[in-house]
Amino acid sequence: MALDVKIINIVTKNTRAKEKWTNIAANDKMGFRDHTSVISTIKYKNKDSADARYDSLHDLLIEWKEQVPSKATKANLIAILREEDCNGVADQLEGKTQAQTTVTTKLDVTGINVAKLSTNVNSGSSHSSPATKTSNLSTSLGNN
């Protein structure tokens, strides 16, 4: 899916993405021939802006869409955001709920393998009691 106004608006409202807009611009997945030139042009354009980071990220996404339309996709943007540790907005673009995002982020921070945890918890019967599911979760976390 190509970038649209809705996707751009979601990303540009994210504080972490705004802070990392130059890292995002420099990411190889963006596909710019000369990301340094793109960054310099955008910085100069927004040097007097009241919210330069917002405007810069917005301009970057528009430039990306115009200059490298084949790379300017939602899937590539999500991958770039994840590489730049902007997981909250990446989750939002994927349609995950805030609760899922919070749990995943907290588990990632503690070093728990979220993919393995998810597999272990989901491998139990769908008719398991809450106590069994809690036991499965405790086992997955190594709390026996």
C-alpha positions in Angstrom: 0.0 0.0 0.0 1.3 3.4 -1.0 1.6 6.2 1.6 -1.5 8.3 1.9 -2.4 11.4 3.9 -3.7 9.3 6.8 -0.5 7.3 7.2 1.6 10.5 6.9 -0.5 12.2 9.6 -0.2 9.3 12.0 3.6 9.2 11.7 4.1 13.0 11.9 2.2 13.2 15.1 4.6 10.7 16.8 7.2 12.3 19.0 9.8 9.6 18.7 9.5 9.6 14.9 9.8 13.4 14.8 13.0 13.2 16.9 14.5 10.5 14.6 13.5 12.0 11.2 17.1 12.3 10.0 17.8 8.7 10.9 14.7 7.7 9.1 15.8 9.8 6.0 19.2 8.1 6.1 17.7 4.6 6.2 18.7 2.5 3.1 15.1 1.3 2.7 14.1 4.9 1.9 15.9 4.5 -1.4 17.1 8.1 -1.8 20.2 8.4 -4.1 21.6 11.1 -1.8 19.9 11.3 1.6 22.4 13.9 2.8 21.1 16.3 0.2 17.5 15.5 1.1 18.1 16.1 4.8 20.0 19.4 4.1 17.2 20.7 1.9 14.5 19.9 4.4 16.4 21.4 7.3 17.0 24.6 5.4 13.3 24.8 4.3 12.1 24.4 8.0 14.8 26.3 9.8 12.4 29.0 10.9 9.4 26.7 11.6 7.7 26.7 15.0 7.7 22.9 14.9 10.6 22.1 12.6 10.7 18.4 13.5 7.1 17.9 12.6 7.4 19.9 9.4 10.7 18.1 8.5 9.3 14.6 9.0 6.2 15.6 7.0 8.3 17.0 4.2 10.5 13.9 4.3 7.6 11.6 3.8 6.2 13.8 0.9 9.7 13.8 -0.7 9.9 10.1 -0.4 6.5 9.6 -2.0 7.5 11.9 -4.9 11.1 10.9 -5.4 11.0 7.1 -4.8 7.3 6.1 -5.1 8.2 2.4 -5.6 9.8 2.3 -2.1 7.3 4.7 -0.4 5.0 2.0 0.9 3.3 1.4 4.2 5.2 -1.9 4.7 8.6 -0.2 4.1 7.7 2.6 6.4 6.8 0.2 9.1 10.1 -1.7 8.7 12.0 1.6 8.8 10.2 2.8 11.9 10.9 -0.5 13.6 14.6 -0.2 12.7 14.7 3.2 14.2 12.9 2.0 17.4 9.6 3.8 16.7 7.6 0.7 17.5 4.6 2.5 18.9 3.8 4.2 15.7 4.7 1.1 13.7 2.2 -0.9 15.8 -0.4 1.9 15.2 0.1 1.6 11.5 -0.3 -2.2 11.7 -3.6 -1.7 13.6 -2.5 -3.1 16.9 -4.2 -1.8 20.0 -2.5 0.4 22.6 -2.6 -2.5 25.1 -0.8 -4.9 22.7 1.8 -2.2 22.0 2.4 -1.5 25.8 2.7 -5.2 26.7 5.0 -5.9 23.7 7.2 -2.9 24.5 7.5 -3.8 28.1 8.4 -7.4 27.3 11.0 -6.3 24.7 12.6 -4.0 27.2 13.0 -6.8 29.7 14.6 -9.1 27.1 11.8 -11.6 26.9 11.4 -13.2 23.4 8.0 -11.9 22.5 7.6 -14.2 19.5 8.4 -17.3 21.6 6.1 -16.1 24.4 3.2 -15.6 21.9 3.7 -19.1 20.4 3.9 -20.7 23.8 0.8 -19.0 25.2 -1.2 -19.5 22.0 -0.3 -23.2 21.8 -2.6 -24.0 24.7 -6.1 -25.2 24.0 -8.6 -22.5 23.1 -10.8 -24.0 25.8 -8.2 -23.7 28.6 -9.3 -22.1 31.8 -7.8 -18.8 32.8 -5.7 -20.6 35.5 -4.2 -22.9 32.7 -3.5 -19.9 30.5 -1.8 -18.1 33.4 0.2 -21.3 34.1 1.2 -21.4 30.4 2.3 -17.8 30.6 4.3 -18.4 33.8 6.0 -21.3 32.1 6.8 -19.2 29.1 8.3 -16.6 31.3 10.3 -19.1 33.2 8.5 -18.4 36.5 8.1 -22.0 37.7 
